[in-house]
Amino acid sequence: MRFLRRTGSLVGKAYRDPKTAFRVGKALLRGAWYIARYSLFSRRIKISFPFKAYARVTLKGPGTISIGKGCSVYWNVFDGLTVVTLADDARVSIGERCGLGGLTIRCSTSVTLGDNCLAANSLVQDGFMVNQNQAGYGDRIPAPQPIVLGNNVWLCGQSGVVRGSRIGDDCVLSRGSMTFGSEIGKFQLVMGSPSGVTMPIERLLALKGIL
């Protein structure tokens, strides 16, 4: 019965706004194509259905990549979503219902995004340099360290999360901000490159008279 009500609601929305329904349907079909493609040709990549791909999705490398159900990839300054693993034991995990537009992830160890994350054209990279050992830098550059983003994290445009950063739930990285090995608590606005200033979002809302 619930399924019938939900189906009727979706049909009603499609009737009222056919252009949006067409775009969503197209994104779902494209997402299903990515799911089929990667499941057939790479056992180390898993994308859960439903997956909406409004823009290009590129997943490559020898490591493991998983994308939770209900995620969407959008157009931005750069093509949709790019995930590159740089080692056999590298692991990228993206939670459920994330909205990703122009996001690039480069992973040598581990990168984890929680549920309901939003990303504009931004970078998440667990090392200072890509393939630093092959480039001959060796121990002169600190080794990569895992990155963890909590639930409901928002990465604004030109922001970056680099090597060993841990971002708590409900945080916002402001435009152009960059974290290097930072430990950020919950519900914080992060500013600066490298990030040197954080502000509780409750305080910001209170200043604006929202709370």
DRENTIDREN-676038 format. One record per residue (C-alpha): x, y, z; residue number from 1; residue in one letter. Coordinates in steps of 0.05 Angstrom, whole numbers. Example, Ala and Ser with C-alpha at 12.3 -4.5 7.8 and 13.67 -1.06 7.14 Angstrom:
2
{X:246 Y:-90 Z:156 k:1 r:A}
{X:273 Y:-21 Z:143 k:2 r:S}
//
This chain:
211
{X:0 Y:0 Z:0 k:1 r:M}
{X:57 Y:47 Z:18 k:2 r:R}
{X:91 Y:30 Z:-48 k:3 r:F}
{X:27 Y:48 Z:-87 k:4 r:L}
{X:20 Y:115 Z:-51 k:5 r:R}
{X:93 Y:131 Z:-64 k:6 r:R}
{X:87 Y:112 Z:-137 k:7 r:T}
{X:25 Y:155 Z:-144 k:8 r:G}
{X:62 Y:214 Z:-113 k:9 r:S}
{X:120 Y:206 Z:-160 k:10 r:L}
{X:74 Y:203 Z:-221 k:11 r:V}
{X:38 Y:265 Z:-197 k:12 r:G}
{X:104 Y:303 Z:-190 k:13 r:K}
{X:126 Y:281 Z:-259 k:14 r:A}
{X:60 Y:305 Z:-288 k:15 r:Y}
{X:67 Y:374 Z:-255 k:16 r:R}
{X:140 Y:384 Z:-275 k:17 r:D}
{X:158 Y:340 Z:-334 k:18 r:P}
{X:225 Y:374 Z:-349 k:19 r:K}
{X:252 Y:360 Z:-280 k:20 r:T}
{X:224 Y:289 Z:-282 k:21 r:A}
{X:261 Y:278 Z:-349 k:22 r:F}
{X:327 Y:304 Z:-320 k:23 r:R}
{X:320 Y:261 Z:-258 k:24 r:V}
{X:302 Y:200 Z:-300 k:25 r:G}
{X:361 Y:211 Z:-345 k:26 r:K}
{X:408 Y:218 Z:-285 k:27 r:A}
{X:380 Y:153 Z:-256 k:28 r:L}
{X:391 Y:116 Z:-321 k:29 r:L}
{X:461 Y:143 Z:-328 k:30 r:R}
{X:474 Y:124 Z:-255 k:31 r:G}
{X:449 Y:53 Z:-269 k:32 r:A}
{X:496 Y:49 Z:-328 k:33 r:W}
{X:555 Y:67 Z:-282 k:34 r:Y}
{X:533 Y:15 Z:-231 k:35 r:I}
{X:530 Y:-39 Z:-285 k:36 r:A}
{X:595 Y:-17 Z:-317 k:37 r:R}
{X:637 Y:-18 Z:-254 k:38 r:Y}
{X:605 Y:-80 Z:-225 k:39 r:S}
{X:621 Y:-118 Z:-289 k:40 r:L}
{X:693 Y:-94 Z:-298 k:41 r:F}
{X:718 Y:-80 Z:-227 k:42 r:S}
{X:702 Y:-121 Z:-165 k:43 r:R}
{X:736 Y:-69 Z:-122 k:44 r:R}
{X:686 Y:-14 Z:-140 k:45 r:I}
{X:615 Y:-16 Z:-112 k:46 r:K}
{X:560 Y:36 Z:-125 k:47 r:I}
{X:493 Y:26 Z:-91 k:48 r:S}
{X:427 Y:39 Z:-125 k:49 r:F}
{X:395 Y:89 Z:-132 k:50 r:P}
{X:452 Y:132 Z:-159 k:51 r:F}
{X:439 Y:195 Z:-199 k:52 r:K}
{X:494 Y:217 Z:-246 k:53 r:A}
{X:478 Y:286 Z:-276 k:54 r:Y}
{X:553 Y:293 Z:-293 k:55 r:A}
{X:612 Y:249 Z:-309 k:56 r:R}
{X:638 Y:198 Z:-258 k:57 r:V}
{X:710 Y:173 Z:-261 k:58 r:T}
{X:732 Y:118 Z:-213 k:59 r:L}
{X:801 Y:88 Z:-222 k:60 r:K}
{X:861 Y:57 Z:-188 k:61 r:G}
{X:878 Y:-10 Z:-154 k:62 r:P}
{X:843 Y:5 Z:-87 k:63 r:G}
{X:772 Y:-4 Z:-62 k:64 r:T}
{X:717 Y:47 Z:-75 k:65 r:I}
{X:646 Y:45 Z:-47 k:66 r:S}
{X:589 Y:95 Z:-57 k:67 r:I}
{X:526 Y:90 Z:-14 k:68 r:G}
{X:455 Y:90 Z:-39 k:69 r:K}
{X:419 Y:155 Z:-57 k:70 r:G}
{X:482 Y:194 Z:-77 k:71 r:C}
{X:480 Y:245 Z:-134 k:72 r:S}
{X:536 Y:273 Z:-178 k:73 r:V}
{X:526 Y:343 Z:-207 k:74 r:Y}
{X:561 Y:388 Z:-256 k:75 r:W}
{X:606 Y:442 Z:-228 k:76 r:N}
{X:668 Y:480 Z:-250 k:77 r:V}
{X:701 Y:412 Z:-260 k:78 r:F}
{X:670 Y:346 Z:-283 k:79 r:D}
{X:625 Y:313 Z:-232 k:80 r:G}
{X:663 Y:263 Z:-189 k:81 r:L}
{X:734 Y:236 Z:-195 k:82 r:T}
{X:762 Y:184 Z:-147 k:83 r:V}
{X:832 Y:157 Z:-155 k:84 r:V}
{X:863 Y:104 Z:-110 k:85 r:T}
{X:939 Y:101 Z:-110 k:86 r:L}
{X:953 Y:35 Z:-75 k:87 r:A}
{X:925 Y:-35 Z:-71 k:88 r:D}
{X:902 Y:-26 Z:1 k:89 r:D}
{X:874 Y:44 Z:-9 k:90 r:A}
{X:800 Y:50 Z:11 k:91 r:R}
{X:750 Y:105 Z:-6 k:92 r:V}
{X:682 Y:101 Z:26 k:93 r:S}
{X:627 Y:152 Z:10 k:94 r:I}
{X:564 Y:148 Z:52 k:95 r:G}
{X:491 Y:152 Z:33 k:96 r:E}
{X:452 Y:210 Z:2 k:97 r:R}
{X:514 Y:252 Z:-13 k:98 r:C}
{X:511 Y:309 Z:-65 k:99 r:G}
{X:577 Y:313 Z:-102 k:100 r:L}
{X:594 Y:366 Z:-154 k:101 r:G}
{X:665 Y:375 Z:-179 k:102 r:G}
{X:695 Y:334 Z:-123 k:103 r:L}
{X:764 Y:301 Z:-132 k:104 r:T}
{X:788 Y:248 Z:-83 k:105 r:I}
{X:860 Y:221 Z:-85 k:106 r:R}
{X:873 Y:165 Z:-36 k:107 r:C}
{X:935 Y:125 Z:-16 k:108 r:S}
{X:909 Y:100 Z:52 k:109 r:T}
{X:837 Y:114 Z:71 k:110 r:S}
{X:785 Y:168 Z:57 k:111 r:V}
{X:716 Y:164 Z:90 k:112 r:T}
{X:657 Y:211 Z:77 k:113 r:L}
{X:596 Y:204 Z:122 k:114 r:G}
{X:522 Y:208 Z:101 k:115 r:D}
{X:489 Y:270 Z:71 k:116 r:N}
{X:555 Y:305 Z:53 k:117 r:C}
{X:555 Y:361 Z:2 k:118 r:L}
{X:616 Y:380 Z:-40 k:119 r:A}
{X:626 Y:434 Z:-92 k:120 r:A}
{X:691 Y:436 Z:-134 k:121 r:N}
{X:737 Y:414 Z:-78 k:122 r:S}
{X:795 Y:367 Z:-63 k:123 r:L}
{X:803 Y:311 Z:-12 k:124 r:V}
{X:873 Y:281 Z:-12 k:125 r:Q}
{X:905 Y:239 Z:42 k:126 r:D}
{X:977 Y:257 Z:23 k:127 r:G}
{X:1015 Y:320 Z:8 k:128 r:F}
{X:1035 Y:295 Z:-60 k:129 r:M}
{X:1009 Y:243 Z:-109 k:130 r:V}
{X:1056 Y:184 Z:-117 k:131 r:N}
{X:1110 Y:219 Z:-76 k:132 r:Q}
{X:1152 Y:155 Z:-70 k:133 r:N}
{X:1155 Y:145 Z:-145 k:134 r:Q}
{X:1174 Y:218 Z:-153 k:135 r:A}
{X:1236 Y:206 Z:-112 k:136 r:G}
{X:1218 Y:247 Z:-50 k:137 r:Y}
{X:1214 Y:187 Z:-4 k:138 r:G}
{X:1218 Y:203 Z:71 k:139 r:D}
{X:1230 Y:277 Z:59 k:140 r:R}
{X:1154 Y:286 Z:54 k:141 r:I}
{X:1108 Y:260 Z:110 k:142 r:P}
{X:1072 Y:196 Z:92 k:143 r:A}
{X:997 Y:198 Z:76 k:144 r:P}
{X:948 Y:192 Z:133 k:145 r:Q}
{X:873 Y:174 Z:133 k:146 r:P}
{X:819 Y:226 Z:126 k:147 r:I}
{X:750 Y:223 Z:159 k:148 r:V}
{X:691 Y:269 Z:145 k:149 r:L}
{X:630 Y:260 Z:189 k:150 r:G}
{X:557 Y:265 Z:170 k:151 r:N}
{X:526 Y:328 Z:139 k:152 r:N}
{X:594 Y:359 Z:123 k:153 r:V}
{X:593 Y:414 Z:70 k:154 r:W}
{X:655 Y:428 Z:28 k:155 r:L}
{X:647 Y:496 Z:-6 k:156 r:C}
{X:681 Y:515 Z:-71 k:157 r:G}
{X:757 Y:512 Z:-75 k:158 r:Q}
{X:762 Y:481 Z:-7 k:159 r:S}
{X:809 Y:424 Z:9 k:160 r:G}
{X:818 Y:369 Z:61 k:161 r:V}
{X:889 Y:342 Z:63 k:162 r:V}
{X:929 Y:289 Z:100 k:163 r:R}
{X:903 Y:265 Z:167 k:164 r:G}
{X:845 Y:313 Z:175 k:165 r:S}
{X:784 Y:292 Z:215 k:166 r:R}
{X:722 Y:335 Z:206 k:167 r:I}
{X:664 Y:326 Z:255 k:168 r:G}
{X:589 Y:321 Z:238 k:169 r:D}
{X:552 Y:382 Z:212 k:170 r:D}
{X:614 Y:423 Z:195 k:171 r:C}
{X:622 Y:473 Z:138 k:172 r:V}
{X:688 Y:488 Z:103 k:173 r:L}
{X:683 Y:558 Z:76 k:174 r:S}
{X:703 Y:577 Z:6 k:175 r:R}
{X:778 Y:570 Z:-5 k:176 r:G}
{X:792 Y:539 Z:63 k:177 r:S}
{X:843 Y:483 Z:71 k:178 r:M}
{X:855 Y:434 Z:128 k:179 r:T}
{X:922 Y:399 Z:140 k:180 r:F}
{X:920 Y:345 Z:193 k:181 r:G}
{X:865 Y:383 Z:230 k:182 r:S}
{X:818 Y:356 Z:283 k:183 r:E}
{X:753 Y:394 Z:277 k:184 r:I}
{X:696 Y:383 Z:326 k:185 r:G}
{X:622 Y:380 Z:309 k:186 r:K}
{X:580 Y:438 Z:282 k:187 r:F}
{X:638 Y:484 Z:265 k:188 r:Q}
{X:650 Y:535 Z:209 k:189 r:L}
{X:721 Y:526 Z:185 k:190 r:V}
{X:759 Y:584 Z:154 k:191 r:M}
{X:829 Y:598 Z:128 k:192 r:G}
{X:883 Y:565 Z:87 k:193 r:S}
{X:911 Y:530 Z:124 k:194 r:P}
{X:851 Y:531 Z:170 k:195 r:S}
{X:867 Y:571 Z:232 k:196 r:G}
{X:798 Y:595 Z:251 k:197 r:V}
{X:736 Y:556 Z:270 k:198 r:T}
{X:670 Y:584 Z:296 k:199 r:M}
{X:612 Y:545 Z:326 k:200 r:P}
{X:554 Y:550 Z:277 k:201 r:I}
{X:506 Y:563 Z:334 k:202 r:E}
{X:544 Y:627 Z:349 k:203 r:R}
{X:541 Y:649 Z:276 k:204 r:L}
{X:466 Y:636 Z:273 k:205 r:L}
{X:457 Y:674 Z:339 k:206 r:A}
{X:495 Y:734 Z:311 k:207 r:L}
{X:447 Y:735 Z:252 k:208 r:K}
{X:386 Y:729 Z:297 k:209 r:G}
{X:366 Y:661 Z:270 k:210 r:I}
{X:370 Y:626 Z:338 k:211 r:L}
//
